[in-house]
């Protein structure tokens, strides 16, 4: 057991810790910050969910929602999710897309069992073949096609985009779910996200909020940007962008959640990342877009607190440490590399960042849960991928291949 866990067994001296820091709030600044951080944050109780249950069921059954579930799993771990979506929610046939990214045969067979119920299974490589990789790889600053989680998500969004173009079906919302969540019914994922949709009609981006998801490390990086913004030795444009990122992301309780929904247009215009930087890029894009294009005071970015356990596959110390270091590096360096909001990024902007900020490997050390020394790492960084809309506008989608792929 970790030392901090052992200490907690003896309790916390509330008076002792309360005296550690002196309140420095000036002219009500702390209260204004409290209001800002709570904006758009919902804490529904079971009674609230019951009151909205009919509207939530309609949302799940009328084709308004298209789901992307990236999957790279061994064994039938996706069963709780599909059973809940199909049997409990009775989602619209064809609205659940499982995007395989290298799962074993048992995992694939489990998805095929739900094919007759309208669950779609697609191979990410097959969808991504419609892209012009000879032109895309230089944009990504890569020699070979990437294969991370974010690439599987991109394939899912491409699937929906092409379905809308070729088949005419365009859901109002695109949602995401991780595949390996156990006890998905108990988690009540879509009751909570659905509550956000039906109670916040102006929302553009609705995400799950939970504590205990190791967000403390990247939260530290977000609020370090407030110090960057306060330094008079730094260029004013960098300081301005640092403060924007800090305050736009500083209220995200679970910034890197795998459960969220985006309005269709926002979903098709947001950029991607090749791997685990994916949710961070999505969060910042949504915040930048809503801050620049929607009236002040509109709850466009909404978080929904969910007290139910989310039991997904656990990460080891190495993966979690690298992921959180990567996210923190990206947030801290971004204002120095690019001061414009993400919603204004062009393909040229993304190309430049992939050749500068994202080209640098992640060099770090992490603390092992043993008495051994710090563990060194040097791993390849993510790359930023243009949005589906940008890929189309740049002529990077082969529509003849796409039409053959989606022919009846």
C-alpha positions as MATLAB code, in Angstrom:
seq = 'XXXXXXXXXXXXXXXXXXXXXXXXXXXXXXXXXXXXXXXXXXXXXXXXXXXXXXXXXXXXXXXXXXXXXXXXXXXXXXXXXXXXXXXXXXXXXXXXXXXXXXXXXXXXXXXXXXXXXXXXXXXXXXXXXXXXXXXXXXXXXXXXXXXXXXXXXXXXXXXXXXXXXXXXXXXXXXXXXXXXXXXXXXXXXXXXXXXXXXXXXXXXXXXXXXXXXXXXXXXXXXXXXXXXXXXXXXXXXXXXXXXXXXXXXXXXXXXXXXXXXXXXXXXXXXXXXXXXXXXXXXXXXXXXXXXXXXXXXXXXXXXXXXXXXXXXXXXXXXXXXXXXXXXXXXXXXXXXXXXXXXXXXXXXXXXXXXXXXXXXXXXXXXXXXXXXXXXXXXXXXXXXXXXXXXXXXXXXXXXXXXXXXXXX';
ca = [
       0.000    0.000    0.000;
       1.220    3.507   -0.799;
       2.334    5.670    2.136;
      -0.385    8.272    1.538;
      -3.045    5.550    1.656;
      -1.632    4.315    4.945;
      -1.713    7.824    6.408;
      -5.358    8.279    5.440;
      -6.286    5.261    7.594;
      -5.407    7.392   10.621;
      -7.648   10.235    9.441;
      -6.998   13.887    8.608;
      -6.550   16.648   11.193;
      -8.864   19.195    9.555;
      -7.758   22.096   11.776;
      -4.064   21.431   11.101;
      -4.401   21.343    7.311;
      -6.783   24.322    7.251;
      -4.048   26.517    8.734;
      -1.529   25.622    6.010;
      -2.460   28.454    3.616;
      -3.786   31.938    4.164;
      -6.649   33.207    2.010;
      -5.398   35.937   -0.347;
      -8.633   36.725   -2.159;
      -8.961   40.407   -3.101;
     -12.268   42.174   -3.778;
     -14.229   38.945   -4.046;
     -11.896   37.362   -6.629;
     -12.231   33.908   -5.046;
     -16.018   34.015   -5.245;
     -15.891   35.085   -8.900;
     -13.551   32.187   -9.599;
     -15.879   29.809   -7.754;
     -18.781   30.897   -9.957;
     -16.678   30.554  -13.108;
     -15.485   27.037  -12.259;
     -19.033   25.877  -11.488;
     -20.500   27.225  -14.738;
     -22.267   24.527  -16.748;
     -21.670   21.893  -14.061;
     -24.665   19.651  -13.321;
     -25.152   17.314  -10.349;
     -28.398   15.462  -11.090;
     -29.922   13.183   -8.490;
     -31.938   10.068   -9.222;
     -35.131   12.080   -8.995;
     -33.867   14.474  -11.662;
     -33.029   11.552  -13.927;
     -36.499   10.085  -13.425;
     -38.142   13.381  -14.338;
     -36.219   13.428  -17.627;
     -36.335    9.689  -18.318;
     -38.943    9.898  -21.103;
     -37.003   12.615  -22.949;
     -33.741   10.681  -22.532;
     -35.317    7.491  -23.900;
     -36.638    9.382  -26.934;
     -33.177   10.805  -27.553;
     -31.636    7.330  -27.562;
     -34.340    5.811  -29.767;
     -35.105    8.444  -32.380;
     -31.781    8.476  -34.220;
     -30.591   11.763  -32.695;
     -27.412   10.150  -31.351;
     -24.610    8.411  -33.256;
     -22.049    6.576  -31.117;
     -18.390    5.806  -31.795;
     -16.855    3.064  -29.629;
     -13.126    2.569  -30.332;
     -12.068   -0.973  -29.437;
      -8.694   -2.679  -29.086;
      -9.506   -5.413  -26.627;
      -8.930   -9.081  -25.861;
     -12.021  -11.098  -25.005;
     -15.705  -10.122  -24.843;
     -15.234   -7.160  -22.482;
     -17.568   -4.977  -24.557;
     -20.585   -7.134  -23.622;
     -21.836   -4.947  -20.697;
     -21.849   -1.859  -22.894;
     -23.648   -3.465  -25.837;
     -26.146   -5.304  -23.655;
     -27.096   -2.055  -21.920;
     -27.334   -0.023  -25.112;
     -29.374   -2.628  -26.997;
     -31.520   -4.266  -24.320;
     -32.004   -1.503  -21.755;
     -31.831    1.662  -23.842;
     -33.069    0.007  -27.065;
     -31.039    2.468  -29.092;
     -31.899    3.086  -32.740;
     -30.543    0.278  -34.960;
     -27.414    1.480  -36.711;
     -26.635    4.164  -34.127;
     -23.828    2.242  -32.376;
     -20.563    1.963  -34.314;
     -17.795   -0.199  -32.841;
     -14.537    0.757  -34.516;
     -12.057   -2.104  -34.237;
      -8.425   -1.127  -33.955;
      -6.748   -4.510  -33.488;
      -8.962   -6.560  -31.159;
      -8.761  -10.344  -30.907;
     -11.339  -12.706  -32.417;
     -13.270  -13.174  -29.160;
     -13.806   -9.418  -28.869;
     -14.912   -9.161  -32.502;
     -17.267  -12.125  -32.209;
     -18.972  -10.512  -29.229;
     -19.765   -7.437  -31.330;
     -20.990   -9.587  -34.236;
     -23.528  -11.186  -31.874;
     -25.273   -7.817  -31.738;
     -25.197   -7.263  -35.491;
     -28.795   -8.354  -35.893;
     -29.742   -5.757  -33.282;
     -28.252   -3.016  -35.422;
     -24.779   -2.662  -33.870;
     -22.237   -1.900  -36.580;
     -18.686   -3.272  -36.572;
     -16.052   -1.714  -38.815;
     -12.280   -2.043  -39.145;
     -10.449    1.244  -38.705;
      -7.865    0.319  -41.369;
     -10.610   -0.282  -43.913;
     -12.157    3.128  -43.293;
      -8.819    4.926  -43.199;
      -7.889    3.460  -46.597;
     -10.091    6.136  -48.179;
      -7.592    8.826  -47.114;
      -4.702    9.965  -49.313;
      -1.878    8.916  -47.016;
       0.812   10.031  -49.445;
      -0.310   13.589  -48.756;
      -1.481   13.130  -45.164;
       1.717   11.610  -43.750;
       3.799   14.764  -44.444;
       1.108   16.795  -42.643;
       1.487   14.462  -39.650;
       5.290   14.417  -39.937;
       5.248   10.607  -39.971;
       6.627    7.940  -42.287;
       3.979    5.300  -41.535;
       0.276    5.324  -40.694;
      -0.312    5.803  -36.954;
      -2.387    3.271  -35.006;
      -3.377    4.871  -31.702;
      -6.781    5.328  -30.068;
      -7.291    8.724  -31.661;
      -6.834    7.238  -35.128;
      -9.609    4.716  -34.435;
     -11.835    7.584  -33.302;
     -11.015    9.476  -36.519;
     -12.086    6.405  -38.497;
     -15.396    6.377  -36.614;
     -16.056   10.032  -37.375;
     -15.162    9.437  -41.039;
     -17.678    6.585  -41.089;
     -20.457    8.868  -39.837;
     -19.415   11.683  -42.166;
     -19.510    9.438  -45.231;
     -22.767    7.836  -44.103;
     -24.313   11.309  -43.939;
     -22.971   12.234  -47.377;
     -23.853    8.965  -49.108;
     -26.861    7.749  -47.155;
     -28.454   10.917  -45.873;
     -28.428    9.952  -42.175;
     -26.958   12.700  -40.002;
     -27.536   12.443  -36.234;
     -27.737   15.627  -34.192;
     -25.064   14.396  -31.773;
     -21.921   12.276  -32.031;
     -21.066   10.508  -28.784;
     -18.115    8.439  -27.625;
     -17.796    5.512  -25.261;
     -14.808    3.419  -24.282;
     -15.417   -0.272  -24.936;
     -14.188   -2.019  -21.793;
     -16.430   -0.561  -19.058;
     -17.682   -3.274  -16.710;
     -21.094   -2.912  -15.030;
     -22.073   -0.397  -17.706;
     -25.737   -0.586  -16.681;
     -24.867    0.492  -13.136;
     -22.687    3.312  -14.479;
     -25.789    4.908  -16.107;
     -23.628    6.649  -18.663;
     -26.356    7.731  -21.052;
     -28.845    8.632  -18.338;
     -26.351   11.232  -17.134;
     -25.130   12.477  -20.514;
     -28.710   12.399  -21.773;
     -29.733   14.541  -18.814;
     -27.240   17.139  -19.960;
     -28.598   17.073  -23.501;
     -32.268   17.440  -22.573;
     -31.769   20.074  -19.836;
     -29.180   22.274  -21.593;
     -30.569   23.025  -25.059;
     -27.726   25.428  -25.927;
     -24.987   22.921  -25.097;
     -22.435   22.025  -27.762;
     -20.215   19.664  -25.759;
     -21.393   17.534  -22.832;
     -18.976   15.374  -20.906;
     -18.906   13.123  -17.864;
     -17.327   14.438  -14.656;
     -15.788   12.218  -11.971;
     -13.067   12.443   -9.343;
     -10.330    9.920   -8.674;
      -9.301    9.622  -12.334;
      -5.669   10.871  -11.888;
      -6.535   14.274  -13.348;
      -4.642   15.946  -10.520;
      -1.370   15.921  -12.473;
      -2.724   17.578  -15.604;
      -4.813   19.934  -13.439;
      -1.522   21.144  -11.966;
      -0.251   21.880  -15.483;
      -3.419   23.791  -16.367;
      -3.149   26.120  -13.391;
       0.608   26.588  -13.859;
      -0.425   28.543  -16.958;
      -1.823   31.236  -14.660;
       1.759   31.879  -13.525;
       2.894   32.033  -17.150;
       0.139   34.563  -17.821;
       1.339   36.686  -14.907;
       4.977   36.958  -15.997;
       5.864   40.361  -17.431;
       8.986   38.876  -19.076;
       6.872   36.828  -21.501;
       5.371   38.103  -24.757;
       1.841   39.519  -24.205;
       0.288   37.263  -26.888;
       1.716   34.180  -25.148;
       0.484   35.438  -21.774;
      -2.995   36.029  -23.185;
      -3.196   32.539  -24.687;
      -1.823   30.935  -21.514;
      -4.592   32.573  -19.476;
      -7.247   31.479  -21.997;
      -6.139   27.849  -21.823;
      -5.875   27.969  -18.034;
      -9.356   29.329  -17.431;
     -11.078   27.459  -20.250;
      -9.767   24.077  -19.100;
      -9.250   24.776  -15.400;
     -12.869   23.913  -14.599;
     -12.853   20.500  -16.317;
     -13.082   17.992  -13.495;
     -12.355   15.034  -15.776;
     -10.748   16.658  -18.787;
      -9.729   13.392  -20.424;
     -12.982   11.482  -20.032;
     -13.873    8.867  -22.639;
     -17.624    9.603  -22.385;
     -18.937   12.729  -24.081;
     -21.149   14.060  -26.881;
     -20.612   16.798  -29.462;
     -23.048   18.553  -31.760;
     -22.668   17.211  -35.296;
     -21.034   20.323  -36.768;
     -18.632   20.651  -33.852;
     -17.744   16.953  -34.074;
     -16.912   17.165  -37.765;
     -14.816   20.327  -37.363;
     -12.723   19.382  -34.364;
      -9.154   18.086  -34.873;
      -7.895   14.745  -33.592;
      -4.729   13.437  -31.969;
      -3.198   10.101  -32.836;
      -3.346    8.577  -29.352;
      -4.075    9.569  -25.743;
      -3.870   13.326  -26.301;
      -7.191   12.935  -28.123;
      -9.558   14.038  -25.347;
      -7.386   17.024  -24.373;
      -7.470   18.361  -27.938;
     -11.239   17.827  -28.041;
     -11.763   19.686  -24.753;
      -9.697   22.693  -25.786;
     -11.221   22.860  -29.269;
     -14.760   22.849  -27.833;
     -13.885   25.524  -25.274;
     -12.175   27.736  -27.862;
     -15.024   27.387  -30.339;
     -17.752   28.122  -27.798;
     -15.863   31.098  -26.327;
     -15.421   32.647  -29.773;
     -18.764   31.860  -31.431;
     -21.468   31.714  -28.737;
     -22.907   34.515  -26.578;
     -21.417   35.010  -23.086;
     -23.356   33.261  -20.355;
     -24.528   30.351  -22.527;
     -23.789   26.945  -20.994;
     -22.206   25.592  -24.164;
     -19.717   23.283  -22.414;
     -21.532   21.152  -19.857;
     -20.203   18.659  -17.315;
     -22.432   16.115  -15.623;
     -21.316   14.711  -12.285;
     -21.863   10.952  -12.052;
     -21.431    9.250   -8.640;
     -21.642    5.732  -10.066;
     -18.443    3.671  -10.452;
     -16.826    3.540  -13.869;
     -14.909    0.276  -13.882;
     -12.711    0.309  -16.969;
      -9.389   -1.436  -17.620;
      -6.714   -0.204  -15.228;
      -3.483    1.441  -16.399;
      -0.105    0.579  -14.935;
       2.188    3.266  -13.505;
       4.173    3.576  -16.740;
       1.216    4.208  -19.057;
      -0.508    6.610  -16.693;
       2.677    8.556  -16.031;
       3.545    8.939  -19.712;
      -0.011    9.927  -20.636;
      -0.261   12.591  -17.944;
       3.224   13.942  -18.724;
       2.333   14.173  -22.415;
      -0.875   16.088  -21.668;
       0.933   18.439  -19.292;
       3.752   19.085  -21.774;
       1.246   19.904  -24.504;
      -0.738   22.357  -22.379;
       2.318   24.139  -21.002;
       4.090   24.522  -24.354;
       1.104   25.248  -26.584;
       0.830   29.009  -25.897;
       4.531   29.393  -26.704;
       4.135   27.538  -30.014;
       0.722   28.805  -31.202;
      -1.285   31.688  -29.765;
      -4.425   31.279  -31.880;
      -7.520   29.349  -30.761;
      -7.874   25.759  -31.990;
     -11.016   26.534  -33.962;
      -8.932   28.810  -36.222;
      -6.208   26.264  -36.946;
      -5.693   25.458  -40.614;
      -4.049   22.407  -42.143;
      -0.925   24.561  -42.438;
      -1.038   25.352  -38.709;
      -1.351   21.671  -37.861;
       1.495   20.762  -40.242;
       3.792   23.298  -38.570;
       2.950   22.079  -35.056;
       3.540   18.465  -36.075;
       6.996   19.494  -37.267;
       7.825   21.488  -34.138;
       5.937   20.981  -30.859;
       4.673   17.460  -31.603;
       7.922   16.270  -33.210;
       9.783   16.433  -29.908;
       9.781   13.077  -28.092;
       8.455   12.850  -24.557;
      11.534   12.698  -22.318;
      10.757   12.051  -18.683;
      11.227    9.987  -15.569;
       8.436    8.419  -13.524;
       8.253    7.129   -9.958;
       7.886    3.336   -9.691;
       5.905    1.637   -6.919;
       9.094   -0.089   -5.727;
      12.372    0.902   -4.080;
      14.082    1.133   -7.487;
      15.400    4.421   -8.985;
      13.297    6.730  -11.176;
      12.415    5.033  -14.469;
      13.554    6.894  -17.609;
      11.398    7.151  -20.747;
      11.809    8.583  -24.219;
       8.741    7.903  -26.381;
       7.231    9.341  -29.547;
       4.761   12.154  -29.081;
       1.261   12.271  -30.558;
       0.519   14.058  -33.800;
      -2.414   16.395  -34.434;
      -4.744   15.306  -37.263;
      -6.953   17.754  -39.187;
     -10.717   17.514  -38.697;
     -12.893   15.416  -40.976;
     -14.183   18.586  -42.612;
     -10.635   19.822  -43.207;
      -9.608   16.459  -44.673;
     -12.526   16.692  -47.103;
     -11.893   20.321  -48.038;
      -8.199   19.555  -48.650;
      -9.144   16.754  -51.058;
      -7.669   14.060  -48.799;
     -10.776   11.828  -48.973;
     -11.012    9.545  -52.016;
     -14.756    9.728  -52.620;
     -14.729    6.963  -55.226;
     -13.284    4.584  -52.624;
     -15.706    5.919  -50.040;
     -18.736    5.343  -52.247;
     -17.611    1.785  -53.058;
     -17.030    1.100  -49.354;
     -20.504    2.318  -48.426;
     -22.368    0.979  -51.455;
     -25.565   -0.955  -50.484;
];
